[in-house]
Amino acid sequence: MTFDQRQVVWLEKAKTGQLRIDLVKNKDSMDFVGYCVSTITNTGVGEIESIFIDRAYRKLGIGDYLMRRRPKNIGKVKNEKVKIERSPLFCPHTYF
């Protein structure tokens, strides 16, 4: 799926409360250093759509923190599974 196609899906999910965006900001510089975009389906499958940590802030546990904040419930839907979509260059979808 292209980024433009993903944007359309995200906007639709945002309208129904099925989208969550977590941002990480350096409290000293006030610069954003990372983010995580999560969605949840009507059937309760949460998906980490996109995650990024600035290279200078990696290995500090920020990504781990964001992954643990995965969409346990967004809006009225609670989830049992989380789907992480990775680049097909690396490996297929992973559920946990």
N, C-alpha and C positions, 0 to 999 in steps of 0.2 A: 504494500500500500504506500502510495506517495505521501509526502508531508501534507500536500494540499488536500488529499482525500482524508487524511487523519484529522485535519483541522475541521472539516465538515462534521465528522463523527463526534469530535470533542465538543463542538458548539451545540450539537443536538443534545448530547448528554448533559451539558451545562444547563440547558433549559429545563431539564427534568431533575436536576439536583444529583446527577450520577457522575459528576466530575469533581476531582479534588486536586488542587495544586498547592504543594508545600514549597516554600521558598526559604533559603538559608542566607542570612545576611551577616557579614562581619560587623560586630557591634562597635568596633573602633572606627573603621573606615566607612561604614554604612554601605559598602559594596555588596551586591548579591554575588554569592560564591557557589551556589548550587540550587537545584530544583528537582522535584519529582512530580510527575503528572500521573494520577491514578484515576481509573474509572471502575464502575461496577455495573454488571448487567442486571436485568430484571430477574434472572435466575440465580443471582447471588455469586457470580464469578467476578472477583476483583481482578483488575489488570493494572500492572505497572506499565504504563505506556511509554514513559520516557524518564530517564534520570540522568543528571549531569552534576559533576563536582569539578570546579576549577582545578586545574593541575596543581596549583600551589597549595590547595587545601585537601588534597587526597592523603590517604593513610592517617587521617585524624578521627576516623569513626563517623564522619558525617553521612556517608553513603549507607552505612549500617543503620544509623539512626533513622534515615528516611525510609529504608526498606522495612524497618520494624513498625513504622507508622502507616504501613500499607492500609488500604481501604477496608477496615474491619466492618464498617458500615458507613455508607454515604446515603444521605437522604433517609428513606424508609426501608432500604434493603440491607440485610445483613448477609455477609458472605461466608462461605465454607472453604472456598479455594481462592487462590490468587494465581493469576497467569502473568508471567513475565515474557514479553515479546522481545526477542533478541534479534539482532541482525542475522539473516540467513548465512552470512559469511562465517559466523562463529558456531552457532548450534541452534537446534530447533527450540520450540516453546518449552518452558519448564513450569511445572505446577508444584506447589508446596502447600 
